[in-house]
């Protein structure tokens, strides 16, 4: 009836208005974007090599931690030393980042006979177009950073020693951790807080124009746990150790070469620094008329104090970042004051004799006990003698051996005050 009774122009105008209203009320289809991440078939999953497939491998490693095996009908179980899950080709999954859904799909590639490649496979990342900047600037960098952190945490640590101007490493197996360290709890917490603060301050160091490094001086009597603390720091940070023997370094330029050979995220250790380097003054160093070196014999090291200072806090020290430098010494007073100032050795940590809290940690480590009838006597003894954690550890080890033979942890008698004092 409307078509018959109403003018044609009015009917056309009504249809146009209805379509306009419908377009405004109905949601428009969401525009999607897809990122394709390819890997050449036959390439291995590895990290840090800079290959075209490295990003693909990082994405697979990340998605393996996000797959819900109960929500997927088919999964691929990878081999190797570490079992990992992955999607079968043709399957997809959803990951949520900052409240936004990102869809991943595994796609089997086609063989490419023309250009000599065996073919490619790919991961496709799909998301709403409005989240493109988030995907490229935050989500993908978040994935790569997460994978890098996991690799850093799970890798086997190495300890390197210098031979000439190069480093040679072996696997680091030292089991020391901050939980097993026998030291004052407040000091332990302050060290952990300082390390955590250092790791988070990359932008801060850049803003103030300083190299991203931190120096620690560990000093105290022999046997107080300085080497154990170094190992605990390495295990906590998951940084490799570089044990520098200055007696094998003859020239300043060798120091520079060694420093350049250290990667980021590493710990440089110089143990017994007072024995490695004579503490001559700057004045004496300046008065040396020859090559400004220690000693006159050809076989003696020629590294200078200024060369060592430049090594730890000069232009050379800016060749890397996120580094820890640790000096240990039994005699702090023998060191040149130039080595000790902030910026070189930022935190001085005194490793003292065994206190009561340290003993309780050792008792827990060796005998798995937190309380014992002998504890009050031992606490009283420790307040009157100076005994190192190493000496207490040896006593507890002997007690453990006797206890195993007797079927009891009480195999070691409490030493008298004179005996403890002699120890």
Number of C-alpha atoms within 10 A of each C-alpha: 5 9 9 7 8 10 10 12 8 12 14 11 11 12 11 12 12 12 12 11 11 11 11 10 9 8 8 8 6 10 9 12 15 16 15 15 19 20 21 17 17 11 13 11 14 14 15 9 8 9 12 13 21 20 21 21 21 22 17 20 21 18 20 18 11 15 17 13 13 7 8 13 9 13 15 11 12 12 9 6 6 6 9 15 19 21 24 17 17 9 15 16 17 17 13 11 13 8 7 15 14 18 16 22 19 21 20 16 17 11 15 11 9 7 8 8 12 14 16 18 19 20 23 16 19 19 20 16 14 12 15 17 10 16 22 12 10 13 19 15 13 15 17 17 13 15 19 15 12 13 14 16 15 10 11 14 20 18 22 20 16 17 13 13 18 16 17 11 15 10 11 16 12 15 10 18 16 19 12 16 19 29 26 18 15 9 13 17 12 11 17 15 11 13 16 13 11 18 15 11 13 16 10 12 15 11 9 8 9 14 20 21 26 23 22 22 24 23 22 19 15 16 20 23 23 24 16 19 21 24 22 20 21 23 22 16 17 21 25 26 26 23 18 21 16 19 13 15 20 20 16 19 14 16 24 20 14 19 23 16 14 21 14 16 18 23 27 23 21 19 22 17 22 19 15 16 17 15 16 14 14 13 8 11 16 12 10 13 9 7 11 17 20 20 12 13 9 8 8 14 20 20 22 22 23 16 18 17 15 17 20 23 19 15 11 17 20 16 15 18 18 19 22 23 20 23 22 22 22 21 15 19 10 14 18 16 11 14 19 18 13 13 16 22 20 16 18 18 16 16 23 20 25 26 19 19 14 20 23 20 21 25 21 14 17 15 16 12 13 12 11 10 8 11 16 10 12 17 15 12 20 18 11 11 18 16 20 22 24 17 16 20 18 11 17 22 17 14 20 20 16 16 17 13 11 11 11 13 19 17 17 16 9 15 14 11 15 10 10 18 14 9 14
